[in-house]
Amino acid sequence: MRLLLTGGSGMVGRNFLEHPDSSSFDVLSPASSELNLFDYHAVENYLLQNKPDIIIHAAGRVGGIQANIRQPVRFLLENLDMGRNIVWAARKAGIKQFINLGSSCMYPRDTLNPLKEELVLKGELEPTNEGYALAKITTARLCQYITSEDSTYQYKTLIPCNLYGRWDKFAPVYAHLIPAVIRKIHEAKVQGKNTVTIWGEGTARREFMLASDFASCLIRAVNHFETLPAMMNVGIGRDYTIDEYYKAIAEIVGYKGSFVHDHSKPAGMKQKIVDISKQIAWEWQAKTSLCEGITATYKFFIENYVAQIVC
């Protein structure tokens, strides 16, 4: 099977390519210099020339709460352009199978958790990442519309919970919660700081999955595409408070200081955990515990990023 993976240099893409079972596919993972997702005609020509059997769209402009607040235009336009171009070019090129990656940011901010797939577009979005969410919703809807017009085109969307792991971004201006906290607490330990600041009250709840586990889900999605639901959450089935993530990371890093809360900073949605009923029925579950995942991610951070940090 010839498989086109967009975003092969990102966290999801690299974890997919590192998965031992990915070698069973003929994987195309072009760099942006080879496939410019912002150029529709270039995307369509690439698909016509290479004729993949299935596409996994993992490319995207991603970042944590700081990056989304600072650059909403960029997060909206870039993700919208990439999503629209690859999905519509795939349809025009006659590619029948497509796996689009959404985000739990697509769900309304004030709704009951766990978040069911049917809740998309059922309420107001979280303002801190609204642009990114709108782009992801539009791309998912385009996939649904294409399938509804012609059922021979099966364009499906997976909605993962928050991800972390190898190849994550650890720079504060771009990082999501876990990599940002790993770096913050590591630096506090090295610099001998007595306290570390947590944004908000620390009571907001989040669900995180190790990216290598999600890569395993993607492998299964390709191999069992026919049984894959049209839209499906992918999660671990439990969440933790922000305070609990800080404490877990501090224990693994070996930081002995204390935490203070900055109530003036935004914390985002009060809770965000996805409903995994469809995933369980599809017979897949993540295997890595939070402690194992953070330990592996901290090891990757030490081996690949610490030398670049000026403390």
Secondary structure as GFF3:
##gff-version 3
##sequence-region A 1 311
A	DSSP	beta_strand	2	6	.	.	.	ID=ss1
A	DSSP	alpha_helix	11	18	.	.	.	ID=ss2
A	DSSP	three_ten_helix	20	24	.	.	.	ID=ss3
A	DSSP	beta_strand	26	28	.	.	.	ID=ss4
A	DSSP	alpha_helix	40	50	.	.	.	ID=ss5
A	DSSP	beta_strand	54	57	.	.	.	ID=ss6
A	DSSP	alpha_helix	65	70	.	.	.	ID=ss7
A	DSSP	alpha_helix	72	92	.	.	.	ID=ss8
A	DSSP	beta_strand	97	101	.	.	.	ID=ss9
A	DSSP	three_ten_helix	104	106	.	.	.	ID=ss10
A	DSSP	three_ten_helix	117	119	.	.	.	ID=ss11
A	DSSP	three_ten_helix	127	129	.	.	.	ID=ss12
A	DSSP	alpha_helix	130	149	.	.	.	ID=ss13
A	DSSP	beta_strand	154	160	.	.	.	ID=ss14
A	DSSP	beta_strand	162	164	.	.	.	ID=ss15
A	DSSP	alpha_helix	177	191	.	.	.	ID=ss16
A	DSSP	beta_strand	195	199	.	.	.	ID=ss17
A	DSSP	beta_strand	205	206	.	.	.	ID=ss18
A	DSSP	beta_strand	208	210	.	.	.	ID=ss19
A	DSSP	alpha_helix	211	223	.	.	.	ID=ss20
A	DSSP	three_ten_helix	225	227	.	.	.	ID=ss21
A	DSSP	beta_strand	231	234	.	.	.	ID=ss22
A	DSSP	beta_strand	240	241	.	.	.	ID=ss23
A	DSSP	alpha_helix	242	253	.	.	.	ID=ss24
A	DSSP	beta_strand	258	262	.	.	.	ID=ss25
A	DSSP	beta_strand	271	272	.	.	.	ID=ss26
A	DSSP	alpha_helix	277	281	.	.	.	ID=ss27
A	DSSP	alpha_helix	290	304	.	.	.	ID=ss28
A	DSSP	three_ten_helix	306	308	.	.	.	ID=ss29
###
